Amino acid sequence: MAEQKSIDLSGRKLFIAIPAYDGKVSIKLAYTIAQLMPMALRVGVSVRLGHVSGCSIITMARNMLVDQFLQSDCTDLLFIDADVIAEPDHILRLMAQSGDKDITAGAYPRRRKDKMFFMDLHYDDNGDLEFEGSMMRVNRVGTGFMLVRRNVIEALAERADTYLGQDGVGKVANIFEFKLKDGMFVGEDYAFCDAARALGYKVWLDVEISLPHVGTEEFTNDFKTEVLMPLLDEIRKKKLKVANG
């Protein structure tokens, strides 16, 4: 966590949102949460846990967690999916790295034996990837390990349609929803990023964070070494080829 030594996290209030359809999380994630509590207190961060179980519709589960967050006084909303394994250092690092950034995330692979990750890269006008230290700008990223600042959630909720909450009580903002765009199906995480970017917010990925994704086995591909570095080499080669004619 070298990047966060000089960053003051005191006063931040973290809401950890875990959608768990069957009410279960891995023992590793449970252990992480237990370890995080005293570590967070030492740096002045208070932590509140929110979870939704028994809801088979992921968009509803995420919206219910957002509603819990909005009813709290927390400053930061961190989604951790029940099958994504983060360490306490990853959580505190992402908080430190977020700084004044709107939406930040860590990478985790698909639950397949390939090198595919849940993200859509951002390229600037020169065809380059955009970095600030280890933070790389992306257009879209998976919500399995995503930190969102409160002002972003409030702005989206203010503009979103609402529906009745559980048992017909209260109104829940429909921030997370599936979309059809240009004839393509867009999942709730990518649609969330699109809606946030439409309001001028930016999405960032810490390339130093690659988390295991648990399925029938644990998938541990590393985004930085297996995807990012070869991609940067490919971009450089293309630019050299153009420059040299």
C-alpha positions in Angstrom: 0.0 0.0 0.0 2.9 2.4 -0.7 0.7 4.9 -2.5 -1.5 5.5 0.5 1.1 6.2 3.2 0.8 9.9 2.7 -2.9 10.0 2.1 -5.3 10.8 5.0 -8.3 8.5 5.0 -9.7 9.7 8.3 -13.3 10.7 8.2 -14.2 8.5 5.2 -17.1 6.2 5.9 -17.1 3.1 3.8 -20.3 1.1 3.0 -19.4 -2.4 1.7 -22.2 -3.8 -0.5 -22.3 -7.5 -1.0 -25.0 -9.1 -3.2 -25.2 -12.7 -2.3 -28.0 -14.6 -3.9 -27.8 -17.7 -1.7 -26.8 -15.8 1.4 -23.2 -17.1 1.3 -19.8 -15.6 0.8 -16.5 -17.4 0.6 -14.6 -18.0 3.8 -11.7 -15.9 2.3 -14.0 -12.9 1.8 -15.5 -13.3 5.3 -11.9 -13.4 6.7 -11.0 -10.3 4.7 -13.9 -8.3 6.2 -13.0 -9.4 9.7 -9.4 -8.3 9.2 -10.4 -5.0 7.6 -12.4 -3.7 10.6 -9.4 -3.0 13.0 -7.2 -1.9 10.1 -9.8 0.6 9.0 -10.3 2.0 12.5 -6.6 2.6 12.8 -6.6 4.9 9.8 -9.8 6.6 10.8 -12.2 4.9 8.4 -15.5 3.6 9.7 -17.0 0.6 7.9 -20.6 -0.5 7.5 -21.7 -3.7 5.9 -24.7 -4.1 3.6 -25.9 -7.3 2.0 -28.8 -8.6 0.0 -29.5 -12.3 -0.3 -32.4 -14.3 -1.8 -32.8 -11.9 -4.7 -32.2 -13.6 -8.0 -32.3 -10.4 -10.1 -28.9 -8.8 -9.8 -30.1 -5.4 -10.8 -32.6 -5.3 -8.0 -30.0 -6.6 -5.5 -27.6 -3.8 -6.5 -30.3 -1.1 -6.3 -31.4 -2.3 -2.9 -27.8 -2.0 -1.7 -27.6 1.5 -3.2 -30.8 2.3 -1.3 -29.2 1.1 2.0 -26.1 3.2 1.2 -28.2 6.3 0.6 -30.0 5.9 3.8 -26.7 5.8 5.6 -24.2 8.7 6.1 -21.4 6.8 4.3 -19.1 8.7 1.9 -18.0 5.7 -0.2 -19.9 2.7 -1.7 -17.8 -0.4 -2.3 -19.3 -3.3 -4.2 -17.6 -6.6 -3.6 -19.3 -9.6 -5.2 -19.6 -12.7 -3.1 -17.3 -14.6 -5.6 -14.6 -12.0 -5.8 -11.7 -12.3 -3.2 -10.2 -9.0 -2.0 -7.6 -8.5 0.7 -7.9 -5.7 3.3 -5.0 -4.0 1.7 -6.8 -3.9 -1.6 -9.8 -2.1 -0.1 -7.7 0.5 1.8 -5.5 0.9 -1.3 -8.4 1.6 -3.5 -9.8 4.2 -1.1 -6.4 5.9 -1.0 -6.0 5.7 -4.8 -9.5 7.1 -5.4 -8.6 10.6 -4.2 -10.8 12.9 -6.1 -11.7 10.3 -8.6 -15.4 9.5 -9.1 -15.4 5.7 -9.8 -12.5 3.4 -9.2 -12.1 -0.4 -9.4 -9.9 -3.4 -9.4 -9.6 -6.1 -12.0 -10.8 -9.7 -11.8 -10.9 -12.3 -14.6 -13.9 -14.0 -16.0 -14.4 -17.5 -14.6 -12.8 -19.1 -17.6 -9.4 -20.3 -18.6 -8.6 -17.2 -20.8 -7.2 -13.7 -20.3 -10.5 -11.8 -20.5 -11.4 -9.2 -17.9 -14.6 -7.3 -17.3 -13.7 -3.9 -18.8 -13.8 -1.6 -21.8 -10.6 0.3 -22.3 -10.5 4.1 -22.9 -8.1 5.5 -25.5 -7.3 9.2 -25.9 -7.3 11.1 -29.2 -3.8 9.8 -29.9 -4.8 6.2 -29.5 -3.0 5.9 -26.1 -4.2 4.6 -22.8 -4.6 7.3 -20.1 -2.7 6.8 -16.8 -2.4 8.7 -13.5 0.2 6.6 -11.7 -1.2 3.1 -11.5 -4.7 4.3 -12.3 -5.8 3.7 -15.8 -8.9 5.3 -17.3 -11.5 2.9 -18.7 -14.9 3.4 -20.2 -16.6 0.5 -18.5 -15.6 -2.0 -15.8 -17.2 -4.8 -13.8 -18.9 -4.0 -10.5 -17.4 -6.9 -8.6 -14.8 -4.7 -6.9 -15.9 -1.1 -7.5 -15.7 2.0 -5.3 -18.1 4.9 -6.0 -18.1 8.2 -4.3 -21.4 9.4 -2.7 -21.8 12.4 -5.1 -21.9 10.1 -8.1 -24.6 7.9 -6.6 -26.7 10.9 -5.5 -26.5 12.4 -9.0 -27.6 9.2 -10.7 -30.3 8.5 -8.1 -31.8 12.0 -8.6 -32.2 11.3 -12.3 -33.3 7.7 -12.1 -36.8 6.2 -12.2 -38.0 4.7 -9.0 -39.9 1.6 -8.0 -41.5 0.3 -4.8 -39.1 -1.3 -2.4 -39.5 -4.6 -0.7 -42.9 -5.2 0.8 -44.1 -2.1 -1.2 -42.4 0.2 1.2 -40.4 3.3 0.1 -39.0 4.1 -3.3 -35.8 2.6 -4.8 -33.8 4.4 -7.5 -33.3 2.3 -10.6 -29.6 3.0 -11.0 -28.6 -0.4 -12.1 -30.5 -1.9 -15.0 -29.9 -3.9 -18.1 -29.9 -2.0 -21.4 -30.2 -2.7 -25.1 -27.9 -0.4 -27.0 -27.2 -0.4 -30.7 -28.7 -3.9 -30.9 -26.4 -5.2 -28.2 -27.2 -6.4 -24.7 -25.5 -4.3 -22.0 -25.1 -5.6 -18.5 -26.0 -3.5 -15.4 -22.4 -2.8 -14.6 -21.5 -1.4 -18.0 -24.8 0.5 -18.2 -24.0 2.0 -14.8 -20.6 3.2 -16.1 -22.3 4.6 -19.3 -24.8 6.6 -17.2 -22.1 8.0 -15.0 -19.9 9.0 -17.9 -22.9 10.7 -19.5 -23.0 13.0 -16.5 -19.3 13.8 -16.9 -17.8 11.3 -14.4 -14.8 9.3 -15.1 -14.1 5.6 -14.4 -10.6 4.4 -13.3 -8.9 1.1 -12.8 -6.0 0.4 -10.5 -3.8 -1.9 -12.6 -2.0 -3.1 -9.5 -5.1 -4.8 -8.2 -6.0 -8.2 -9.8 -8.3 -10.2 -7.7 -9.2 -13.9 -7.8 -12.7 -14.8 -9.1 -14.1 -17.9 -7.5 -16.1 -20.5 -9.4 -15.7 -24.3 -9.5 -12.0 -23.3 -9.1 -10.2 -20.1 -8.3 -9.3 -18.0 -11.4 -6.3 -15.8 -10.7 -5.2 -14.2 -14.0 -3.2 -11.0 -13.5 -4.5 -8.1 -15.6 -1.3 -6.0 -15.5 1.2 -8.7 -16.6 -1.0 -10.8 -18.8 -3.1 -8.1 -20.6 -1.9 -4.6 -20.0 1.8 -4.9 -20.6 1.4 -6.9 -23.9 -1.2 -4.3 -25.0 1.1 -1.4 -24.3 3.9 -3.1 -26.3 1.4 -3.6 -29.2 0.5 0.1 -29.1 4.2 1.2 -29.1 5.0 -1.1 -32.0 2.1 0.4 -34.1 3.3 3.9 -33.4 6.9 3.0 -34.3 5.7 1.4 -37.6 3.7 4.6 -38.5 6.6 6.9 -37.5 9.1 4.9 -39.5 6.9 4.6 -42.5 
